[in-house]
Amino acid sequence: MATVRVDSWIWGVRLAKTRSAATAACKAGHVRVNGERAKPAQSVSVGDEVRVRLVDERIVVVRGLLTKRASASVASENYTDLTPPKPPRAEVPATVERDRGSGRPTKRDRREIERLRGH
């Protein structure tokens, strides 16, 4: 049965920007394979669940083994993404409020007002 190093696979399927970033994530404990903390040289095989926490946590199942970095379309064919979707962000309407009698707006205040109004 074929296996690949976990840091190399994470880099190959574009979950990490660089191989050294994938290695550092493994050393810091941000990578788990089948629920266990993974060292950089740990092997992964088809069917393993890999959890990577770099910016957000990604949960993927290995479908194919890559040792070299591939294009985004080829990389996405080599894993199944099980990451739950993010909750929608609540939008707060932008309002411009100034205290009555606070004088003229400063240049910074004016720029913020114009930015909020879309100018």
N, C-alpha and C positions, 0 to 999 in steps of 0.2 A: 504494500500500500504506500503510495507516494505521500510525502509530507514536505512542508516548507516552513522556514523560520517565521514566527509570528510577526516580528518587526518588518521583515522583508515583504510579507504578504500585505500588511497594513499600508505600507508605502506603495506597493504595486497596484492596489485597488483604490488608491487616492483618498484614503481616510486620513493620512498625514501628508503634509507637504514635502517633507524630506525624510530620508531614511534615519538620519540622526534624531529627528523629532519623534519618530516612531520608537526608536530605541530608548530615548529619554522618557517617553510616556510609559514604556514597559518597566523601566527601572524605578519610576516614581509610583508605580502601583495603579496606573490609570488604565491598564489593559487586563481584562479577565477572559480566560478561555474556559468555557463550560463551567463558569462560576468560580474558578480558581485563579488566583493572581498569577500572571504570566511573566516570566523572565524573557528577555529579548530573543534568546536562542531556542525557546520552547517551540515545538513543532505543532502545526495545525494541519488538519486533514479535512477532507470533504465531510460536511455534516456537523462540524464543530460550531458552537455559538461563541462569537467574539463580541465583547463589550468594550468599546473604546470611549474614553472620556477626555477629549481635548478641549474643545470649546463647549459643545453639548455632548451628551452621552448618545452614542450610536450603538444599536444592537443589530448585529448582522449574523447570518448563517453562511458558512463557507460553501459555495457551490462549485468553485473551480480554484485551482492553485496557480498563482502567478509568482514568478521569481523576479521579473523585470517590470518596470513601470509601464502601464498600458494606457491607451487612450480612454477617455471617460466612458465611451460606449462599450468598449471591450471590458473595462473594469467593472461596470455595473452588471454585466452578465455573470460575473464570478462570485456574486454574493446576493443574498436575499435580505432586504432591509426590513427589520421588524421594529424599528424605532417608532414609538407612538408619536402622533402629530402634536405639535406645540399648541397650547391653548391660544385662542385669538386674543390679541392685545385690545384692551379697552381704550377707545379713543376719547380723549377729553377735548371738548371744543376750546379753541384758543380764544381767549378774551383779553382785551387790553384794558387794564384798570389802573388808574392813577388816582392818588389821593387828592381830594379837592384842596386847592390852595397850595399845592406843592411847587408851584412855579412852572417855568417853561421846561419842557423835556430836554435832557442833555443830548448830545450827539449819539451816545450809545443807546439811550432810550428811544430816540427817533428811529434808529436803525432797527431796533427790535420791533417797534410798532410797524414799520414798513415790511419787515420780514413776515410778521404774523398776518398782515393784510394781503400778502402775496405780491408785493411790488418789487 
